Amino acid sequence: MTDWPDLSALELLVAVADHGSLSAGARAVGTAQPNASRSLARLERRLGLGLLQRSTRGSTLTPAGLMVVEWARQVLTAATELREGASTLRDEGTARLTVAASQTIAEHLLPGWLSHLRETEPSVSVVARVENTQQVVDDVRRGRADVGFVEGPQAPSGLHHATVATDELVLVVAPDHPWARRRKPVGPDELAATPLVSREAGSGTRIALAAALAPRELAPPELEFASNAAVRVSCEGGYAPAVLSRLAVADALASGALREVPLAGVSLHRRLRAVWGGPRRLRGPAASLVAIARA
């Protein structure tokens, strides 16, 4: 019989990446830290990999751990789809809403919007997909999502859209990086020429950065990940600078785990949009969710 990793351990590992420490990750999934440590130790033995670097200052993800986190996200997404699909089959008479959202929105804004929707329309069954901006647009165009929420400098063509929020990208480095102490702002030429810890091609963050620095070509990434959390943790580890949403690094900046580097000659403000196909006027739960997001 296949020795599958425990889903709860994978969920805990992702929570450690998202929240920055073992104790914070354990709190996020509702388990005691000693139990969390044992769960991750079992996962390490099962996979034959060291996932955490343990020290007197706490536990941080190893490079292998960062990679496993990305695969774990895909497994957990598939498990969520299975659970939600089975729930839908049980409750065929229940209104169903499929939402696709880019990572920054899904991690920091969508949970609050969905909580409000549940309060106002408790009978609605929601399936949420977390993808990059390009994938969200594709899902909406193909009818796989009723509504999507995306980042990026331009509204996607062929879809209706509405601005629901604004955001700002910021340049961040680890406290011991030379840029953490510089007084001269980083200009667009220097930023474009610097290899960064970066989100993957197709992400709203990467699209917005490329548009802001155009016509300059971005240097190839130092490291590339499919999640904000992995980019942030790698940047905290001193691999290279990173450009991320302020929403994604607010806690790290407040704690001093990251330092913001001033910029000059480049604007990294952007709109966050709801997008949908079909009639211009949204109806039903999708319209309610967009109204909540805009409010």
C-alpha positions in Angstrom: 0.0 0.0 0.0 1.3 3.5 -0.9 2.7 5.3 2.1 0.9 8.7 1.5 1.9 11.8 3.4 -0.7 12.9 6.0 -2.8 15.8 4.7 -2.9 17.4 8.2 0.9 17.4 8.3 1.1 19.0 4.8 -1.4 21.6 5.9 0.8 22.4 8.9 3.9 22.6 6.8 2.1 25.1 4.5 1.0 27.1 7.5 4.6 27.3 8.8 5.6 28.8 5.4 2.7 31.2 5.4 3.0 32.4 9.0 6.8 32.4 9.3 7.4 30.1 12.2 6.4 26.7 13.6 4.6 28.2 16.6 2.5 30.6 14.4 1.8 27.8 11.9 0.6 25.5 14.7 -1.7 28.2 16.0 -3.1 28.7 12.5 -4.1 25.1 12.2 -5.3 24.8 15.8 -2.7 22.4 17.2 -0.3 22.5 20.1 3.3 23.2 19.2 4.7 19.9 20.7 2.1 18.0 18.6 3.1 20.1 15.5 6.8 19.3 16.0 6.1 15.6 16.2 3.8 15.7 13.1 6.4 17.4 11.0 9.1 15.0 12.3 7.0 12.1 11.1 6.5 13.8 7.7 10.3 14.3 7.4 10.9 10.6 8.1 8.1 9.6 5.6 9.6 11.7 2.8 13.2 11.1 3.7 13.9 14.9 3.6 14.8 17.6 6.1 12.1 20.1 5.9 12.9 22.4 8.9 16.1 23.9 10.1 15.8 23.8 13.9 17.7 26.2 16.1 17.4 28.0 19.5 15.9 30.9 17.6 13.1 28.8 16.1 12.4 26.7 13.0 12.7 27.8 9.4 12.1 26.0 6.2 15.0 24.4 4.4 15.4 24.7 0.6 13.9 21.2 0.3 11.1 22.3 2.6 10.3 25.3 0.4 9.9 23.0 -2.6 7.7 20.5 -0.7 5.5 23.4 0.4 4.8 24.2 -3.2 3.8 20.6 -4.0 1.8 20.4 -0.8 -0.3 23.4 -1.9 -1.3 21.5 -5.0 -2.2 18.4 -3.0 -4.3 20.4 -0.6 -6.0 22.2 -3.4 -6.9 18.9 -5.0 -8.1 17.5 -1.7 -10.3 20.6 -1.1 -11.8 20.2 -4.6 -12.6 16.6 -3.8 -14.2 17.6 -0.5 -16.2 20.4 -2.0 -17.3 18.3 -4.9 -18.6 15.6 -2.6 -20.4 18.3 -0.6 -22.0 19.6 -3.7 -23.2 16.2 -4.7 -24.8 15.9 -1.3 -26.5 19.3 -1.5 -27.5 19.5 -5.1 -30.2 22.0 -4.3 -27.8 24.5 -2.7 -26.6 27.6 -4.7 -23.0 27.1 -5.7 -20.4 29.8 -6.4 -16.9 29.0 -7.9 -14.4 31.7 -7.2 -10.8 31.9 -8.6 -8.4 34.4 -7.0 -4.8 35.3 -7.4 -2.6 34.4 -4.5 -2.2 37.9 -2.9 -6.0 38.4 -3.0 -6.7 34.8 -1.9 -4.3 35.0 1.1 -5.1 38.4 2.4 -8.6 39.6 1.2 -10.8 36.8 0.0 -11.2 35.0 3.4 -12.8 38.2 4.8 -15.0 38.6 1.8 -16.2 35.0 1.9 -16.9 35.2 5.6 -19.1 38.2 5.0 -20.9 36.4 2.2 -21.5 33.4 4.5 -23.1 35.8 7.0 -25.4 37.3 4.4 -26.1 34.2 2.3 -25.5 31.1 4.4 -27.1 28.7 1.9 -24.4 29.4 -0.8 -21.8 26.7 -1.3 -18.4 28.2 -2.3 -15.5 26.6 -4.1 -12.4 28.8 -4.1 -9.4 28.2 -6.4 -6.1 29.9 -5.7 -4.1 30.4 -8.9 -1.9 33.0 -10.5 -3.5 35.9 -12.4 -3.1 34.4 -15.8 -4.7 31.1 -14.7 -7.6 33.0 -13.0 -8.4 34.8 -16.3 -8.3 31.6 -18.2 -10.7 29.9 -15.7 -13.2 32.7 -16.1 -12.9 32.8 -19.9 -13.5 29.0 -20.0 -16.4 29.1 -17.6 -14.6 27.2 -14.9 -15.1 30.1 -12.4 -18.2 32.3 -12.0 -16.0 35.3 -10.9 -12.3 35.9 -10.6 -10.1 38.3 -8.6 -6.8 39.4 -10.2 -3.9 41.7 -9.9 -2.1 43.4 -12.7 -1.7 46.8 -14.4 -4.3 46.2 -17.1 -7.8 44.7 -17.1 -7.9 41.5 -19.1 -9.5 41.9 -22.6 -12.8 40.2 -23.4 -14.1 40.2 -19.8 -16.1 42.5 -17.7 -14.3 44.0 -14.7 -14.6 46.2 -11.7 -11.9 47.6 -9.4 -12.3 46.3 -5.8 -9.2 47.5 -4.1 -5.7 49.0 -4.6 -2.4 47.6 -3.7 1.3 48.5 -3.8 4.4 46.4 -4.5 7.4 47.0 -2.3 11.1 46.1 -2.6 12.2 44.2 0.4 15.5 42.6 1.6 16.7 40.6 4.6 18.1 42.8 7.5 21.7 41.8 6.8 21.5 42.5 3.0 23.6 45.5 1.9 20.5 47.3 0.6 19.0 47.3 4.0 21.4 50.1 5.0 21.5 52.1 1.8 20.1 55.6 1.7 20.0 56.2 -2.0 16.8 54.8 -3.5 17.0 52.0 -6.0 16.2 53.2 -9.6 14.4 51.4 -12.4 17.6 50.5 -14.2 19.2 48.9 -11.2 16.0 47.1 -10.1 15.5 45.7 -13.6 19.1 44.4 -13.7 19.0 42.8 -10.3 18.2 39.0 -10.0 15.3 38.8 -7.5 13.6 36.1 -5.6 10.5 36.1 -7.8 7.0 34.8 -8.3 6.5 32.7 -11.4 5.7 34.0 -14.9 2.0 34.7 -15.2 1.6 35.9 -11.6 0.1 39.3 -11.1 3.1 40.5 -9.1 5.5 39.6 -11.9 3.3 41.0 -14.6 2.9 44.3 -12.7 6.7 44.6 -12.1 7.5 43.9 -15.7 5.0 46.6 -16.8 6.3 49.1 -14.4 9.9 48.7 -15.6 9.1 48.4 -19.3 10.8 48.7 -21.8 13.6 47.3 -19.7 14.0 43.6 -19.6 13.9 42.0 -16.1 17.0 40.0 -15.1 16.5 36.2 -14.8 15.2 35.4 -11.2 17.7 34.3 -8.6 14.9 31.9 -7.4 11.4 31.5 -8.6 8.4 30.2 -6.6 4.7 29.8 -7.1 3.7 31.4 -3.8 4.2 34.7 -2.0 5.1 32.8 1.2 8.0 31.0 -0.4 9.3 34.2 -2.0 9.1 36.0 1.4 10.8 33.2 3.4 13.6 32.9 0.8 14.1 36.7 0.9 14.2 36.6 4.7 16.9 33.9 4.4 19.0 36.4 2.4 18.9 34.7 -1.0 18.2 38.0 -2.9 15.9 41.0 -2.8 12.2 40.5 -3.6 9.3 42.6 -4.9 6.0 41.6 -3.2 2.6 43.1 -2.3 2.7 45.2 0.8 -0.2 43.0 2.0 2.1 39.9 1.8 5.0 41.4 3.8 3.3 43.7 6.3 3.9 41.4 9.2 7.5 40.7 8.2 8.2 44.5 7.9 6.6 45.2 11.3 8.6 42.4 13.0 11.9 43.5 11.4 12.3 40.1 9.5 12.4 42.2 6.3 13.4 45.8 5.5 11.8 47.9 2.8 14.2 49.5 0.3 13.2 52.9 -1.1 12.5 53.2 -4.8 12.8 56.2 -7.2 11.5 56.7 -10.7 9.2 53.7 -10.6 5.5 53.4 -9.5 4.4 50.0 -8.2 0.8 50.9 -7.3 -1.8 48.7 -8.9 -5.5 47.9 -9.0 -7.1 44.7 -7.8 -10.0 43.7 -10.0 -13.0 41.4 -10.1 -13.5 39.8 -13.6 -16.3 37.8 -15.1 -17.8 36.7 -18.4 -21.4 36.6 -19.7 -23.8 39.5 -19.1 -22.4 42.8 -18.0 -24.6 42.9 -15.0 -23.6 40.2 -12.4 -26.4 38.4 -10.6 -26.8 36.1 -7.6 -24.0 35.2 -5.2 -21.3 36.4 -7.6 -22.8 39.9 -7.6 -23.0 39.8 -3.8 -19.4 38.8 -3.4 -18.2 41.6 -5.8 -20.3 44.1 -3.9 -18.7 43.0 -0.6 -15.2 43.2 -2.1 -15.9 46.8 -3.4 -17.3 47.9 -0.1 
